[in-house]
Amino acid sequence: MPVAVKPWGLQRLAPYPNTVHYPFARTEIDAETQTTSYFDTAGQRVDMGGGHGTNQSTSSPTSTGADGGGSQPPAPADSDALEDHVPD
């Protein structure tokens, strides 16, 4: 008679981490402006702006491929700069 074995994946299960509560219940995309509007459960528009404005880049680019040696200037290098922004 076969013996029931607990599936190995059940030992790896864990509860989901705490989730974030968002202040909106649904979204709509405006076809003309291609922007999203957020609405609460009562159908009222929710402001999701949060003080958006212009950003200032704080990235420090690094490059690869240019050795800088010789009398000729090096070829343009590939950049791997990641943009990270700090609000003004």
C-alpha positions in Angstrom: 0.0 0.0 0.0 1.5 3.4 -1.0 2.5 5.8 1.8 1.3 9.4 1.5 4.2 11.8 1.3 4.0 15.5 2.0 5.0 17.4 -1.2 8.5 19.0 -0.8 7.2 22.4 -1.9 5.0 22.7 1.2 8.1 22.9 3.4 9.2 26.0 1.5 5.9 27.9 1.9 5.8 31.0 4.1 3.1 33.6 4.8 3.1 36.6 2.4 4.9 39.7 3.8 2.8 42.6 4.9 1.2 44.4 2.0 1.0 48.1 1.3 -2.5 49.7 1.5 -3.0 52.1 -1.4 -5.5 55.0 -1.1 -7.3 54.1 -4.3 -9.7 51.4 -5.3 -9.6 51.7 -9.1 -7.8 53.4 -11.9 -8.8 54.8 -15.3 -6.5 55.8 -18.2 -7.4 59.0 -20.1 -7.2 58.0 -23.8 -6.3 61.6 -24.9 -3.6 62.4 -22.3 -2.5 58.9 -21.6 -2.5 59.7 -17.8 -3.9 57.6 -15.0 -6.7 58.9 -12.7 -7.1 57.2 -9.3 -10.5 56.8 -7.5 -11.4 55.7 -4.0 -14.2 53.3 -3.2 -16.8 56.2 -3.3 -15.7 57.1 -6.8 -14.0 60.3 -5.7 -10.7 61.2 -7.5 -7.6 60.6 -5.3 -4.6 62.9 -5.6 -1.6 60.7 -6.1 0.8 63.5 -6.9 2.7 63.5 -3.7 4.6 66.7 -4.5 6.1 65.6 -7.8 8.3 68.1 -9.5 11.5 68.3 -11.4 14.3 66.0 -10.4 18.0 66.4 -10.1 20.1 63.5 -11.4 22.6 62.2 -8.9 24.2 59.4 -11.0 27.9 59.0 -11.4 28.5 57.4 -14.8 31.2 54.8 -15.3 32.4 53.6 -18.6 34.0 50.6 -20.3 36.0 50.1 -23.4 38.3 53.1 -23.4 41.9 52.5 -22.3 43.1 56.0 -22.7 46.5 54.9 -24.0 48.3 56.0 -27.1 48.4 59.2 -29.1 44.8 58.8 -30.5 41.9 59.6 -28.3 40.0 56.5 -27.1 36.8 55.4 -28.8 33.6 56.3 -27.2 32.9 54.0 -24.3 29.7 52.2 -23.3 28.0 53.9 -20.3 26.3 51.9 -17.5 25.0 55.0 -15.7 21.9 54.4 -13.8 19.6 57.3 -13.2 18.7 57.9 -9.6 16.8 61.1 -8.8 16.4 63.3 -5.8 13.3 65.6 -5.7 14.1 69.3 -5.8 
